[in-house]
């Protein structure tokens, strides 16, 4: 169990956060209490995991059923050459321990589906979706909407990308419900219309920018 009291080492580690009035010690303790689930330890998930770990988020859950390949390393910066062949979850956990040993890591070596998403997402405060297929994206979005979990969704392609924060269980300032993922993308694109990174390519640094 993680205590939210900041140790002397943590006070020094997070000093540049703590001196910010908008964060301070109380904000850093909230980060330490936070549980964030990251879907995918690939191009988008890799820098997200690194920065959330460095920021002091107390518990990071990682969902991925893939292993590290040499072609991943151009953009999936959490993995090193010596991790080729390892499960991405294991590789990411090793890197997080190196970045910040105060962070607890929970591994989920599986493909997230409409069946297993609700129970898994319910264990976390916020979900970050860095998946690379529409089946997973819809499953994550539907489960987050039903479970009232904020969803940070991102996607990249070649030289551009997008970031969207979804809270369809809340209303906007106009009193209308916020949009959900299916409002933005009612139907998945036809098969083959959106090429994969392996086919179309992607600028490595783009995943970090997004």
C-alpha positions in Angstrom: 0.0 0.0 0.0 1.3 3.4 -1.0 1.4 6.1 1.7 0.7 9.6 0.4 3.2 11.2 2.9 6.1 12.5 0.9 9.5 11.4 2.1 12.5 13.7 2.3 13.8 12.0 -0.9 10.5 12.6 -2.7 10.4 16.3 -1.5 13.7 16.8 -3.2 12.8 14.7 -6.3 9.6 16.7 -6.9 10.9 20.1 -5.7 10.2 21.8 -9.1 6.6 20.7 -8.8 6.2 21.6 -5.2 7.4 25.2 -5.7 4.7 25.7 -8.3 1.7 27.3 -6.4 -0.6 25.5 -8.7 0.7 22.1 -7.6 2.5 22.4 -4.2 2.8 19.7 -1.7 -0.9 18.9 -1.7 -0.9 18.5 -5.5 2.1 16.2 -5.3 0.3 14.1 -2.8 -2.7 13.8 -5.1 -0.4 12.6 -7.8 1.0 10.0 -5.5 -2.5 8.8 -4.7 -3.4 8.7 -8.4 -3.9 5.4 -10.3 -3.5 5.8 -14.1 -4.1 3.0 -16.6 -2.1 3.4 -19.9 -3.4 1.3 -22.8 -0.4 0.4 -24.9 3.3 0.6 -24.1 4.2 1.6 -27.7 4.8 4.9 -29.5 2.3 6.9 -27.5 2.3 5.0 -24.3 6.1 5.0 -23.9 6.6 8.7 -23.3 3.3 8.9 -21.3 4.6 6.2 -18.9 8.0 7.9 -18.6 6.6 11.3 -17.8 3.9 10.0 -15.4 6.5 8.0 -13.6 8.9 11.0 -13.4 6.0 13.2 -12.2 5.3 10.8 -9.2 2.0 9.2 -10.2 1.7 6.6 -7.5 0.4 3.6 -9.5 0.7 3.0 -13.2 -1.2 0.2 -14.9 0.1 -1.0 -18.3 -2.0 -2.9 -20.8 -0.1 -4.5 -23.7 0.1 -8.0 -25.2 3.0 -7.3 -27.6 6.8 -7.8 -27.4 9.5 -5.3 -28.2 10.8 -5.5 -31.8 13.8 -3.6 -33.3 11.5 -1.5 -35.5 9.8 -0.2 -32.3 12.9 1.6 -31.0 12.7 4.5 -33.4 9.8 6.0 -31.4 9.0 3.7 -28.4 11.6 5.4 -26.2 10.9 3.5 -23.0 12.4 0.4 -24.5 16.1 -0.2 -25.2 18.0 -2.4 -27.6 18.5 -5.0 -24.9 14.7 -5.3 -24.5 14.1 -6.6 -28.0 12.1 -9.8 -27.6 10.8 -8.9 -24.1 7.2 -8.3 -23.3 6.6 -4.6 -23.6 5.0 -4.5 -20.2 8.1 -6.1 -18.6 10.4 -3.8 -20.4 8.3 -0.7 -19.4 8.2 -1.8 -15.8 12.0 -2.1 -15.7 12.4 1.4 -17.2 9.9 2.9 -14.8 11.8 1.4 -11.8 14.9 3.1 -13.1 13.2 6.4 -13.5 11.3 6.4 -10.2 11.4 3.5 -7.8 8.5 5.1 -5.8 6.0 4.2 -8.5 4.0 1.0 -8.3 3.5 -0.7 -11.6 0.6 -3.1 -12.4 1.0 -5.3 -15.5 -1.8 -6.5 -17.7 -0.4 -8.7 -20.4 -3.6 -8.9 -22.5 -5.5 -7.3 -25.3 -8.2 -5.1 -24.0 -11.7 -6.1 -25.2 -15.3 -5.1 -24.6 -15.6 -8.0 -22.2 -12.6 -7.4 -20.0 -12.4 -3.6 -20.2 -15.1 -2.6 -17.6 -13.6 -4.5 -14.7 -10.1 -3.5 -15.5 -10.8 0.2 -16.0 -12.8 0.4 -12.8 -9.6 0.0 -10.8 -8.1 3.3 -12.0 -8.9 7.0 -11.7 -8.1 8.0 -15.3 -7.3 6.1 -18.5 -4.8 7.0 -21.3 -5.5 5.3 -24.6 -2.5 4.9 -26.8 -3.8 1.9 -28.7 -3.4 1.5 -32.4 -6.7 -0.1 -33.5 -10.3 0.9 -33.6 -11.6 -2.2 -31.9 -9.7 -1.4 -28.7 -10.4 2.3 -28.9 -14.2 1.7 -28.9 -13.9 -0.9 -26.1 -11.9 1.6 -24.0 -14.2 4.5 -24.7 -17.4 2.6 -24.0 -16.1 1.3 -20.7 -14.8 4.7 -19.6 -18.1 6.3 -20.5 -20.1 3.6 -18.6 -17.7 3.7 -15.6 -17.4 7.5 -15.5 -13.7 7.5 -16.0 -12.0 10.4 -17.8 -10.4 9.2 -21.0 -7.3 10.8 -22.6 -7.2 9.5 -26.2 -4.5 10.1 -28.7 -3.6 8.9 -32.2 -0.8 9.6 -34.7 -0.2 9.1 -38.3 2.9 9.9 -40.4 3.4 13.6 -39.5 0.3 14.6 -37.5 -1.7 13.5 -34.5 -4.5 14.4 -32.2 -5.2 14.5 -28.4 -8.8 14.4 -27.0 -10.0 14.4 -23.4 -13.4 12.7 -23.1 -15.9 13.0 -20.2 -19.2 12.1 -21.7 -20.7 11.6 -18.2 -20.4 15.3 -17.5 -22.2 18.3 -19.0 -20.7 21.3 -20.6 -21.3 24.9 -19.7 -24.3 25.0 -22.1 -25.9 22.2 -20.0 -25.6 19.6 -22.8 -23.8 16.3 -22.3 -20.2 16.2 -23.4 -19.5 14.2 -26.5 -18.3 10.7 -26.3 -15.9 8.8 -28.7 -18.8 7.5 -30.8 -20.1 11.0 -31.3 -16.7 11.8 -32.9 -16.3 8.5 -34.7 -19.7 6.9 -35.1 -18.3 4.0 -37.2 -14.8 2.7 -37.7 -13.2 3.4 -41.1 -13.4 0.7 -43.7 -10.6 -1.9 -43.5 -7.5 -0.7 -45.1 -8.5 2.9 -45.3 -6.2 4.0 -42.4 -2.8 2.3 -42.9 -0.7 1.2 -40.0 2.6 2.8 -39.0 4.3 -0.2 -40.5 2.8 0.6 -43.9 2.6 4.4 -43.9 5.5 5.2 -41.5 5.5 7.7 -38.6 7.9 10.4 -37.6 9.5 9.1 -34.4 9.5 12.3 -32.4 5.8 12.9 -33.2 4.7 10.3 -30.6 6.5 12.3 -27.9 5.0 15.6 -29.1 1.5 14.2 -28.9 
